[in-house]
């Protein structure tokens, strides 16, 4: 632990000593407490009853109303419900005054690690909080100016921050709310006007300014190797796929262009001429560091520069937007149509949406791959008759064409929804679906396929509910139905079933509403799935069929083929809506090697995706020392591992001798009985009782003698 003050050298102290050392310095000036790297790495382990930092803060008393105490912390300590006790201690004598959120601020940790610099003031001080989030891209000088402006505001917002009053309470998460920054603009500092939250969306002119371009003939041409050579980007240098044609692939032009006309990383360049026959938008590219030095030839192109920093994903989204047919309406002319700066100034811009930006990136990657295949096929086709050795040409087109053909055939299978479910969903669901398809292919015996379809629907909801329960436990939230399941299991009652799993997912949205989770958090996907009305309708029909089977109201033999097709249609629909699971791979960690010097772990795991249980080992670098060998996790879009134990566990089934995914099913004479998702086989394993007590799946045993006397 280090103590940093404005004047004087930094001091080092343990958590036990920090209160005494900090008290002396706080009387003189603000200080910032910087924990060691090991304290900054979030852990999946439950917090101790009183953590060292909580004990230290509890002993610190503000010596005056002007005292300012800074803390560098993992974001989870101020956003997770698990750490509400720490926030309660912080707000006992202090209150939040300012908080700066940043991702990747310390390269020693990880580029995705989120930290906050939290400033606390005495409770008697003025009650408002200045919240600011540092974007991943942008000029640091401009960001410092913006932060200075924000701190001077009594109310309102800047593009990356806002002022809130009254400050947060301890029982809510202290997350940054980007909507409060996005909906405000700086008020006129010279007037009494305040900012407003109902400001209309930004236009292109609000966010961008035009960059000076260069005429091809205006500057001396140079060779690429000449000192001061700057690449002059022309109309033909746009690839049309969101990138620029590399200098090595074209007859690039190099010139001595002065710095004031050169492009910068983050600039957007765009073709400004459209032909009347085109239906697409203009070709657009975002300038990367590797594209520099460069300038834009301006006779048929435009270049724009941000007036203020934006998130990297928003810049990508804006580039894709400019490449869309929307800009057709801003082009003027007959056969040759031009887009001018003046017409673009009023162009309304879409709101920031990281999920959409990432989806567009994925589509671009798909397009690049298919264009690559198209190019390979063309080259192979054109080379067929260019040589004199026709036999060699024949052999080449057969052998090299085979790989291209196999690629296309493999890609074509993705038009088959059944293939997608078999290959992309978590193993317990994919294996069940494969079983359904195999049995449904036997027209003479629809009964087994019908039963398998109903079982698969229940397993789908069971898997989703248990993963959601594991994630909410990590956030410190209990879903009401999970509490009812705990009570029933602990008393030796009936095992949870289809109705329980459905109820868990339906109650999930209200249970996590107060958390303010980002849209890319896995829980938001499960919550959307649970309350989707079409999902609800399909589930109701399948649930009714399941109940009929259980209560001996089975479908008539003559009606069974039709009933099977109805059940299969509903099951296919549910699996389609559950395809978000393909982006949350289920993994089984097999090895973790922690490097204390690099604060990094080399992790080996099996991706349990698709319908086959035997898969190769995958590897990953993680910065969480608490990953468990032998446990199941899901990996989210930011490559974070989320522990599923003991809600879901992978064990060797004693009945079929296959590795299977188990969950608690019931207590049998006070012995824990687990049930397999893949086959429904049972396994007695009381070694899991302690973990089940810990997460609230079983009630904790009463202390001996608690009922006596």
N, C-alpha and C positions, 0 to 999 in steps of 0.2 A: 504494500500500500504506500503510495506517494502522496504528499501534500504539496500542491503547487500554489504559490501566491504571486501577486503582481510584482512585489519587490522581494528581493532576497532569494537564496537558493531553495531548491525543493528539499523537503524533509521526507524521511522514510520511517514508517512505523507499522507495527502489527495492528490488527483489528482491535486487540485489547488495549493498545496504547493510544489509538488514534483520537479518542475523545479528549484526552488530556492535552495532547499536542495541538489539536485543532482549536481548543478553547482559547489558548493564549493568542493564536494568530488571528482568530475571528474578531478579537477586540480591535485589531489594527486595520485589517483589510479583508476583502473577500478571498476565499481559498477554494481550491478544487481538489477533491479526493479522487485519485486515480488508482483503482485496484490493480493487482497483478493480472497478467494475461489469463492465468488459470481461473481467476474469479470472474473474468469477462466471458468465459465460454459457457453458454447455457447448458443445463443438464436436464435430462428427462427424469432424474430421480426426484422423489417428493421432497419438498423443503423440510429442513429440520424444524422443530417446534420454535426455536429462536435462532435465526441465522446470525453469523458474526456481524454482518453489516447492520442487521436489525438491532442487535444489542448495542452496537457502536452509536447508531443514530439516536437510540433511546437515551443515551447518556449526554448527548450534545444539546445544550441549551443556548438559544440565541442571546448573546450578551447585550444586544440593542436592537431597536426596530430596523436599523439600517444594515445589520449583519447579513451577509450573503454567502451561502454555502453551496458549492457546486459538487455534483457527483457524476462520474462517468460510469454508466451502468448498461448491462444488456437490456434491450427494449422490453423483454419479457417480464422484467421485475416491476415495470410500471403498467403493463397491459394485461398480464395474466391474473386471473382470479385466484390462482394458487398463492400469489404473493400479496394478497390483500392485507395481510398482517403487517407487512413491511410498509405499505402505504399508510396504514393506520398509525404506525409509529411516526412516520414522517409528518403527518398532519396533526399530531398531538400538540406540538409546540411550533411547528413550522408550517408553511404552506407553499405550494408551487408558485414560482414567480416567472420562470421562463424554462423552456425545454427545446433543445435542438436535436432533431432526429437525423440520423445519417446511416447509410448503408455502405459497407466497405471502407469505413474511415480508418481502420487499422489493418494494413496489409498483413500484419503478423497473424491475424485471425483468418478471415476468409472474405472474399469479395462480396458475399451475400450476407455477411453477419451484420445485424442491425444493432446499433448502439444509440444511447441518448446521453446528452449532457444536460442534466437536470439541475436547475438553480432553485434553492429554497430560501424564503425570507421568514421573518418572525410573523406569527399569526396576526399581530396587531397592525401589520403593514397594509398598504393599499391592496385590495383584493382583485387582482386581475393577472392573467397569465398570457405571456407572449410565446406562441408556439411557432416553430420554424422548421421546415424540412429541407435539408440540403439535397438538391437534385444530383443525379449521377453525372450530368454534363453541364457545362457552363463556365463562364469566366469567374474565378474566385474573387477578383476585385469587385465585379458587379454584384456578386452575392453578398459580400461584406457591406457594400453600400445599401443593399436592400434590407439586410438585417438591422443596420443602423436606423434606417427609416422606420422599420417595424417597431423597434424598441422605443421610438419617440412617439408612437401613436397611443392615445388613450383608448381608442376603439378602432375597429375596421380591420383591414387586411392588406397584404401585398400578394404578389403572385405565388409566393411559396410560404406564406405565414399568415397568422391572424391573431387578434387579441380576443381573449375570452374573459368574461366576468359574469358571475363569481367563479373562482377557481374550482378545480375538480374536488370531489369528495373521495374519501378512501375506498368506498364500496363500488366505485365504477372504474373501468379501465381508462388509462390516460393515453389513449391512442391519438395520433394525429388525424384530423378530419380534413381530407383534401378538398371537400366540397366547400368548406368555409373559406379557403384561400381562392378557389377557382371562381367563386361567385362574387368576389369583391374586387375593387380596384382602389388604389390610393386616393384618399380624399385630397382636395386642394388645401395644402398646408397653410395658405394665407387666408382661409375663410373658416367660417364656423360649420361648414357642411360636413356631414358624416358620410361614411361609405354605406352602400346599400347592397342587400343580398339579392335583390330582384333585377340586377343588371342583366341585359340581354347578352347572348353568346358573343364571343369575340369574333371579329372579322379578320381577314388576312392582313389588312393594313394596321390593325392593332398589334399584331405579333411580329410582322416582318417589315423590313426595309429593303429597298432595291440596292443591289451591289453593282458598281461600275463594271461594265464589260470592256472588251478590247476588240478593235478592228484588226483583222488578219494582216493588213498591209501597213498598219501604223507603227509596228516595232520590228527591229531587225531580226531576221530568222537566224537560229543557231542550230548546232548539232545537239543531240541529247546529252553528250558528255561535256559540252562547253560550260565554263563557270557562269552561274546566273541564268542558266537555261530554264524556262518555265513552259510547261506544256500548255498549248492553246487548244482548248476543247471546242470542237466544232459540232455541227448538227449531226454529222454521221457518227460521232463518237458515243452517242447514246445507244445502249444495247436494246432498249425497249423492255427490259426485264427488271428495271429498278437499279441498274448498275451502269458503269461506263465500260466501254471496250478498252481493254488494257493497251498500253502503248506498244507492246510487243506484237499485238495482233492486228495492227493497222498502221498506216503511213502517218504516224503522229507528227504534228507540227510543234516545233519548239521555238520560242522567241524570247527576247529580252524585255519582259513586261515589268513595269515598275510595281513596287509593293502595294500601292494604293489601289491597283486594279487586280490584284491577285485574290484568289479565293481562300477561304479558311475552312478548317474542319467544322462540319455542322451546317455549312451553307447548303441550300437547295438550288440545284440547277435544273432548268426545264426547257424543252423545245417550245418555241412560241408560235410555230406555224403548223397548221393542220390543213390537210386536203379535204375538199368537200365530201369525198367518198368515205372517209374514215369514220368509224363509229366509236372508237376508243378515245381516251384522253391523251394528252401529250406525254412523251417520254420524260421521265423525271428521275433524278438521282440525288442522293445525299452524299456530299463530299466527305470522304474519310481521310485520315491522316496519310495513308499510303498513296492517295491520289495527288498529293501535293509535292512540289509546287505546281500550281495550275492557275490558269485564268480562263475566262469564258469568252469565246468569239460571239459578238452580240448581234449580228445581223439577223439571226433566226432563233435566238435563244434568250432566256432571261435567267438572272441569278438573284437569290434572296438571302438575307441574313436575319437571324432572330434579333429582336430588340432586347429580349430578356431570356434567360435560360429556361428550358423546359425539360421534362423527363425524356430520356432517350426513347422510350417506347412511344411517347406522344409524337416525337419528331418522325419516327418511322410511319406512324399512322397518318400524319399530315402528308408525307410524301406519297403514300398510297392513295390518299384522297385526291391529290392533285393529278395523279395518273388516271383517275376515273373519268367516265363520260360526263361527269358533272360540269367539267370545264368546257364542254362543247357549247354551252349557253353563253360563255364569256368570250367566244371567238367571233371576230368581225370580218366580213368579206364574203366574196362569192366563191370562186373556184379555190383560191388560196386564202385561207382564213387565218387571221392573226389574233393572238391573245396579248393585250397590252397591260402594262402595270396599272394604269388608271382603272381599268375594268376589274382587275383583281383586288383592288383595295377594299371593295365592299363585299367580297366573297365571304359568306358565313363559314366558320370552321366547326368541325365536329368536336364534341367534348372528349377529353382524354379517356381512353379505355385500353388498359394494358392487355386485357384478354383478347380484344379484337386485334390489337397490334401484333400479338404473338401468333394469333391464327393466320393473319396475313403473311407473316414471316414463314410459317409452315407451308402456305400455299405457294409462296415464291420458291421455296426449296423444292417442292414437287414440280413446279414448272421448269426449274433449272435441270432437274434430273431427266424429265421427259424430253426436253430440248436436247440434252446430251445424247440420249438414245436415238433421237431423230437424226442428229448429226452423224452418229456412227453408222446408222443404216444408209444414209445418203452416200457417205464416203465408200462404204463397202459396195454399194450398188454401182457407183460410178467407176470403181476400180476393176469391175468384173471383166471388161473387154479391152483394158488398156495395155495389158501385157501380151506377149507373143505365145506364152506357154498357157494354152487353154486348159490343160489338165490341172495345172497348178491353180489357175483362177477358179476352176470348178471346185477344187478341194477347199480353197480358202472361203468361198462364199457359203459352202455347206457347213464348215466347221465354225467359222466366225459368226455366221448367221444364226447358228444353233443357239448360242448364248443370248443373242438379242431376242430370238423367238421365245426362249424360256423366260426371259425377263417379262416380256409382254404377257405371256400366258399366266405367269404368277400374279402380275398386276391385275389382269382381267378377273382373277378369282375374287378380288376385293369388291366386285360388283355383286357377289353372292353374300347376302347377309349372314347365312349360316357359316360360311368360311370365316367371316370377320369375328363372329362370336366364338368360334372354336379356337382362334389363334390370338385374340387380343384380350379376352376377358380373364380375370383371375382363375387359376386352375380349378378350384372347387366348382365354379359355375360353368367354365368351359367344358370340363369333363362331363358334368351332368348334361349339358346341351348335346355333346357328342353322342351320349347314350340315347337321348331323345331321338336324334336324327337316325341313328342306326335302327332303333325299334320301329320308327315311323315308316321306314323303307319296306317293311314287311306288311303288305296290304291285307294279308289274310288274318293277321292277328293284331288288331288295333288296341286291344286292352293294355298290354304292357307299355306301349308308347303313350297312351293316355295317362297312366299312372306316373310314368317318368316325367311327363310335362308338368303335372301338378306338383310333383316333388321338386322339380327345378325352380318353379316359381317361388316355393317356400324357401328354398336354399338361397335364392337371390335376395329376398328380403331379410333373411337371417344374417347373411354376410354383411349387407349394407348396414343393418341395425347395430351389429356388434362392432364394426369399424367405427361407426358414428359414436357409439358409447365410449370406445377407447379414446377417441379424439376429444370428446367433451370432458372426460375425466382429466385429461391433460390440461384442459382449460379451467378446471375447477368447477365444472357444472354437472349437475345430476339431472337426467331426464326423468320425469315423474314415473313413467311406466317401468323404468329400470329399477326404481325403488320398490315398486310392487313386485317385480320379478324376484328381487332379493328377498323380500319377506316370504314369498311363496317357496322359494328354494330352501331357505333356512329352516322353515317349518316342516320340510319333507313333503311339500305339496306337489302338484302336478308340474311337469316340465313345461318350460315356455314353448309356445307354438306360433303358428302363422299369425294369428291375431296380435300376439305380443310384439312381434317384429314390426308389423305394420304400424302399431300404435307408437312404438319408439320413434319411427321416422316421421310420423305425423306430428308428434309433440316436439320434435327437434327444432323447428324454426323459432317457436316462442321461447324455448330454453336458451337459445344462443343469441337472441335478438339484442340483448344488452351488451354483448361482447364487442359489437362494432367490427366484426371480422372483415378483412379485405375480400374482394370478390373472387380472388384466386385461391382462397383457403379451401381445403378439401371439404370442410363442414358445410360450406355454402352449396356445394354440389349435392351432397346428401340431403340437405334441407329442401332444395328445389325439387329433387326427385320425390321426396316424401309427400309434398303437397300438390304436385302436378295433377290437375283434375283428370286428364286422360289416363295417367298412370293409375289414379284412384279407380276409375271406371273399369279398366282392365283387371285390376287386382280384385275388385268386388266380384266380378264374374268368375274368376278362377277360384276365389275363396269359397264362393257358393258351391262350385263343383266339388271342391275339396271336402266341404262339409257333407255334401250328399254322399260321397264315397265313404266317409267316416261313419255315417249314420244309416248305412245300408239302403241308401236311396240311389243305387247305381243306375247309370244310363242303360237303357234297353240295348240288347245286342244289335238289333237292327238300326238303332239310332246312333250307336257308338262311333261309326266312321265320321258322321257329320259333327258330333260333339267333339271328337278329336281335332278336326280341322279348326273348329272355333277356338279350342284351347290353345292350339299351336299358333294361331294368328295373334291371340292375346299375349302369349309368351314371347313371340318374336317382337312384338311391340315393346314389351317391358325390357327386353334385352337391348333393344335399340336405344331406349331412353337411358339405359344404364351404361352406355358406352363411355361415359365419363370415367368409369373404372379403368379403362385402357390407359388413361393418363395418370393413374395412381397405382403403379405396379405393386403387386404383392411380392415381398421378398423374404427369404429365410437367410439370416446372417450366419455364416459358417466360420468366419475368422475375422478377428480385429487385432491389428498390430499398432499400438500407440507409440508415437515418437514424441517424447517429452521435449526434445529440443525444438522441433518444428511445430509442436502443439497440433499435430495432425495424426489421423489414423488411416491406415490402409485397410479397407474393408473388402472382404470377399463374401459373396452372397449368391444364392440361386434366385433367379426371377421366375416366380411361379405363375407364369402367364401362358395361356393356351392349354390344350387338352392333354399334354403329355407330362408326366411327373418327373422325367429325367431330363434335366436341362444343364447346359454348361455353366461354369462359374463365371460370374461377372465381378468386376472390381470397381472401387470408388474411393476417392479421397474425402474424408469427413473430418470435421473439427469438433466432434462431440466425443469426449472420452468415455461416455456412459453407454455406448452401444453394446448390446448383449449378444454374445455368441449363442446360437440356438433359438433365438426368438424371431417372431414374425414382425415385419414392419410394412408400412406402405411408404412409398417415396412420392412426394408432391412435385409440383412443377418447378419449384426452386431447389430441387435435389435434397430436401430435408427428409430425414428418416423419422417416421412416427411409430412409436412402439404400440403393438397390439396385444401383447401379453398382459394379463391372462384371459382377455376377452376371446382371443383366438390363439391357439397353440399348435405347433406342428410336432407330431409324435408318431412313433411307429405303431401301427395298429396291430394288436395281438391276434386279431382274428384273420385278417387277410395278408398280414406281413408287409403292408404297403405304407409308405409315409403319407400321413393324412392330416387334415386340418380339423382340430377338435375345439369344442366349446363346452361349457358346463351344461349338463342336461338335468341332473337331479341329485339329491342326496339319498343314498340307500343305506339305511342303518348307520347314518352319520358318516358314510364313506362317499367321497366325491365320485360321481360317475360322469364321464365326458362322452360326447357324441361326435361322430365324424360327419363333416359336411359332405364328403364325397360318397360315402356308402351307407351312412346311418349306423355304423358299427359303434359299440359301446366300449369304454375303457375305464377301469377303476384306477384313480390316481389321486390319493389323498395328499401327495406331496405338493399339490397346487393349492391346498386349502389356505395357506397363509397369504399367498398372493391374491386369492379371491376375496379374502377378508379385507385386504389392504385397499382394493379398488371398489369395495362395496357391492360385489356380486353375492357375497354371503355376509350375514350379520356376524359381527365379532363375538366370540364366545364370552359369556359372563365370567367374571373372576370367581374363583372358588369361594363359596361362602357368602356370595353377594345376596342370596335370598334368605340367608339364615338370620335368625333373631328377629 
